[in-house]
Amino acid sequence: MWATLAVLLLLVQSSDHAAEGLKALGSGEYETAAEAFRKAVAADPSDYSAHFNLALAYGFLARDEDGIAEYRRTLELKPGLYEAELNCGMLLLRRKDAGAQALLEAAAAQKPGEFRPRYYLAEAEAQADAFDRAEASYRRAIELDPKSAAAESGLGRLLAREGKLADAAPHYRQAASLDPKYRSWMLELAGALEKAHQPAEAAAIYRDFADDPAAQAHLGQLLLDGKQYTEAVPVLETAYASEPSTTNAVALGMAYVFSGQPAKAAPLLQKAVAADPANFELRMVYGRALRDARQFPLAGAQFAEAGKLKPNAIEAWRELGDALYMAGDLTRALEAFDHARQLGENTAGLAFMRAIVLDKMRQLKPALEAYEQFLELSQGKHPDQEFQARQRVRIIRHQLEAHR
């Protein structure tokens, strides 16, 4: 990152302390180097090379504030010193200090054919949200060093921040091809594509990360959201096998439910409910999986718990009524349907189910009223049920008249 020691040798004036400091820098003994250069500065405060090398040692020690102060002193003594402008700008950039830009601009102007000042200037401009200038600087840096993965990645990330995802993608890919350590940044691009409602493009990236459980979980969720349930199953099975978290269990359970495999879904959702018993939505999903697996009493228990969590949730009471009806518990089913009705549901479907239950319980007059309400609400939308309701209305009326 820093200016080379070969350059520094040209800057050092004759001094035993300076020679000791350079030797320590060369061997990576930065504390020793800093101490030697402090002595050199004390011996001759006007020696700009000693200040520069002290700043360099501080930079290696991550003592950024001290390093910046020494580089500024160097520039006071030797205005326009390229290496001091570059290194000080880089330290300021590391601290996200807006003062980095001016120094890096000056360094880049001195050596327009050098990659490093142009690249770090691009980083500073990006940090300051100067998008147009940063883009131009990154492109120039890439011209100067076409094999720089850092510059390609920086340009890609900048374009992504601007929402230019199609333009950004080739630079992310080029960075990954130049240096494998930049491959993981493709996942950042995938996340941006997700947020931009481009699931197919995001999924294509996640597919390239078959060894990453988190990426596979994202891919599985995208496939679920896109109703590609059968395709989602093996992806989410892989993610769950690698990381059996509650989130992955729920996603795989959902994939099983929607792909017509409720028996496989139930144990996964049971585990998830046990981990998060106060989760209303989870209770509902688990209840529906049990219902689809024809485990009606167990399904009813989940819907009942959901109703306790959200007493005003109509869907919980309606689903509870359906499950209890299928389980043959007509009295409790009617209570659940009536509760949903009291909460405001006034649908043809609810009226028909109430009518069926009342009819089976031989409560003929209320059943007749429910059938008539269903016919009034349905208006041709449910022809099979309407035919059944008309038949039962005719028969019930005849029965009621016979008992007068």
N, C-alpha and C positions, 0 to 999 in steps of 0.2 A: 504493500500500500504506500509505503513512504519512499522518498527520494533515495537513491542508492548510495551506499557508502563510498563507491568510487567517486561520485560527485562530491560527497562531503570532504573527501581528502583534499580536493582542490580548494575548499573553503577554509580549511584549518590553518591558522597561523602557528608558528613554532611555539610549543608549550608542552612541558612535561605532563601537565594535567590533561591537556587536550589529547596528547598521544595515549595516555592511559585510558581516557574516555573512549577513544576510537577503538582501542583494543577490546575493551569491555563490550562495546556495542557489537563488534564483530563476533564475539563469542556468546552473545545473548544475555550478558550479565547487565541488565538494564539499571538496576539499583546502583551498582558500582559505577556504571557509566554516568548516571545522573550526578552522583556525588563528585566524580572527577570534573565534570563540566561546571558544576556549581563553584568548585574551587577555581576553575579557569576564569569564570565570569567575575569572581571576587578579585582575582589578581588583575584582570583587565576588563572593566565593564564596557569598554568600547569595542571589544572583540566580537563582531557580529557572528563569526563562525562558531564561537563558543556558545552564544545564545541559541543559535540554530540547532546545534547538536544537543544541547540541553533540552530544547523543545522536542527534538526527535526522541530522546530517551523517555521523556514524560509521555509522549504519545504511545510508545510501546508499553508503558506501565499503566495505560488508561487513565492517566492524570491529565484529563483533557483541558481543564481550566488553566492549569500551570503551563501546559504545552502551548495553549493559545497565547497566553501572556508573553511567553518567550519568543514565539514567532512574531508577535506584534513588535516586540522590542527589536528583533532582528530587522524587521522592515523599516523601523525608525532609523536604524543605523545604516541599512543598505536598502533604500527604497527600490522597489521593482524587482527584488531578487526572486526569480521564477520559482525556485524550489521552496522558498518560504511562503510565497503566495499559494502554491499548490497544496503544500502540507497543512497550512493553517486553514485553508478553505475546506480541506477534507475533515479536519478536526471539528470545525464549526458545523459542517454537514452532519457529522456523526451526532452532534448535540442538537440537531434540528434548529440551528441558529440561522436566521435570515441573512446574517452578515457573510455567509459562505458564498453567496452568489457573486458579489462584487470581486472578491479575491479570485475566484475561479474564472470569472470573465477575463480578468487581467492576465491570468496565467495562460488561458486559451488564446488570447490575443497575441501574447508573446511567442507562442509556439503553436500556430494554427495547424501544423501537420502532425502534432502529437495526439495520441489517443486519450491518454489519461485526463488531462485537463478538460477536454471536451466531454468525456463521459461523465466525470464528476460534476461538471456544470449542468449537464442534462439532469442528473439526480437532484441537484439543488433546485433547479427550475421546476421539476416535477413536485418536489416537496413544497414549493411555494404556489402550486396550482397554476403555474404559468404554462398552460398546456401547449400552446402553439410554439413557444420558444423551446420548451423541453422536447417536443417532437422533432423539431429541426436539429437540435443538438444531438439527440439519440441517433438520428439518421446520419448525421455527419460522423459520429463516433463509429457507427457500423461501416461507413465508407473507409474510415481510417484503419479499422481492424475488423474485417468481415468474419473473423472466427471468435469474436467476443460474445459468449453466451450471456454475459451480464448485460451488455447493451441491447441485445435482442430481447431479453426478458424485460428489461426496463421499458423498452418501447411498447412491447405487448401489454404490459400492465398499465402503462399510461393510456393507451388507446382503449383498454377495457374500462378504465375509470371514466372515460369520456362517453362510454356506451357504444363505442365503435367495435363491437365484438367480432364482426366478420373480418375487419382489418387487423384486429389484435391476434386472432388465432394463428396465422402463419408465423408470427414472431415468437409466440409461446412454443410452437412446435420446433422452430429453428433453434431456439435456445436449448430445448431438451435434446435435440440431435447433436448439438455441439458439445454439451456437457450433461451427462446423465443426472447430475445432482439437481438440475433445473426441471427434471421430468415431473416432480411433485407439484410444480406450479401449474401444471395443466389442470389440476383439481380446482384451483382458484378460478380458472376460466370456466370450468364446468359449473361451478357455483354461480358465477355471473350469468351464464346462459340460463340456468334454472330461474334466477330472479327475473330475467328478461323474457320469461315464458317461451323458451326455446328448448323444450324437453328432449326432442330427438337429437339435437346437437350435443346437449349435455350428456345424454345416455351414451352416445358414441364414444365420448371421452371416458366415462366411467367403465365402459366395457374393456378398455385397455388396461384397467387396473384390477385384474382378476385376483391378484394376490393381496388386495387391500380390502379388509372387511368393511370399513366405513364407506369406501367407494361402492362396493357391491350393495350395501344397504341403501345408499342413495339411488343406485340404479334400480333396485327392486321397488323403491317407493315411487320412482318415476313411472315404472311400468304399471304399478297399481293405479296411480293417478290417471294413467292413460288407458285403463281398463284392459290392459294386456295381462290378464290374470295368469293364464297358463304359462306364459313366458316368465312371469315374475317368480313363480314357485321355485325353480331350481336356483335362481340367483339369490333369493332370500334364504333358501336352505343352506347355501354356502356361507352366507353372511352369519346366519344363526349358529352354524357349526363352529365357525371361527370365533364368534363373540356371542354367547347365549344371553344377551341382555334382555331386559323387559321390552325395550323398544323393538328389538329384532324379533322377539317372540310375538309381539302384537302384529307386526307387519307380515310375518310368515303366516300367522293365524288368519289374518284378513285375506291373504292370497289363497289359502286353502278354502276359506268360506266362499269366496267369489268364484273359485274354480270348481266348485261343487264337491269339495272334500271336507265336509263339516266334522266328520269323525276325527280327522287329523288335526283340525283346528282346535277342538275342544281342550285337549290337555295343555296346549300352548297358552290359550287364553285363560285357562284355570290358573296357571302359574302367574300370569300377568296380573290377574285379579287379586291373587294372594299377596302379591308385592304392592299393589295399589288399590286396596279395597274401597277407597272413597272416590274412585274414578267412575263417574256416571256413564260416560261414553263406553268405557271398557266393559262395564257390566252389561250394557245393552248389546254390544257386539258379541260377548260371550253367550248371552241369553239367546241370541239369534242363531249362533252356531249350534247350540244344544237343541234348539227348536228344529233346525234343519236336519239334525241327526236323529230327530224324533224322540228326543229325551225330554218330553214335555214337562214332567214335574220339576226336573232340574232347571229347565229353562224358566219356568214360572218363578222359581226361587230367585233367580238372577233378576228378573224383571221386578219382582217385589222389592228386592234390595235397592234397585235403581229408583223405584218409586219413593222409597224412604229418603234417598239422597236428594231427590228433586220432586217433592210432593206435587208440584204444579206441572210436571212434565207429562203432557197428554199421551205421548207415544209410549211411555213406560206402562201406563195403565191399560192402554189399548193392547199392547203386546202381552201384558199379563193376562188380560181377558182371553186372548186367542190361545195362549199356552194352557190355561186352566180348562178351557173348553175342550181342547184336544186331549187333555188328561182326564176328561170326564167329570171334572169338579164344576158342575153347572152353577151351583149357588155362588161360589166365589167368583166364577167367571162373570156372572151377571153383576155382582158388586163392582168388579173392576170396570166393566163396560159402563155402568151407571156413573162411576167416578169420572171416567173420561168425558162422559156427556155433561156432567156438572161443571167440568173445567172448561167446557166450551166446544167440544167436538160435536159437530152436527153434520155428519157425512152419511151418504147412502150405505157405505160399508158397515159403519157402526150400527145403524138402524137395522140392517139385515141380520147382523150377528145377534143383536138383542132379541130380535123377533125369533130367530132359530132357538135360542136358549129358552126364552119364555114358552115357546111352543113345546119344546121337549119337557119342560117342567109342568106342562098342562095348565099354564096360566093364560087361558085362552083370550080373555078380553085384552089384557096388556099386549099379548102377542099380536092380536089383530091390529091394534093401534100401531105397533112397531112395523108390521108389514105394510100398512097403509102409508106410514111416514117414509119408509124405504121407497115405495113406488112414487111418491111425490118428489123425493129427492133425486131418484135415479133418472127419470125422464129418458129412457131408452139407452142409457149408457151401459147397462148390465143386463142384456136381454135374457140370458139363461136364468139368472136369479129373479128377474122380473116374472118370467113364466112360472117359476116355482112359487113366488110370493102370491101371484094371482090365484093359483090353484089353492094355496093354503088359505087365502082370504075367503074364497068361496066356501071351502069346507068348514072353516071355523065359524063363519056366519051361520051356516046351516046348523052346526052343532049348538051354537048359542041360542038360535031360535027354537031348536028342539027342546031345550031345557027351560024355556020360559013357562 
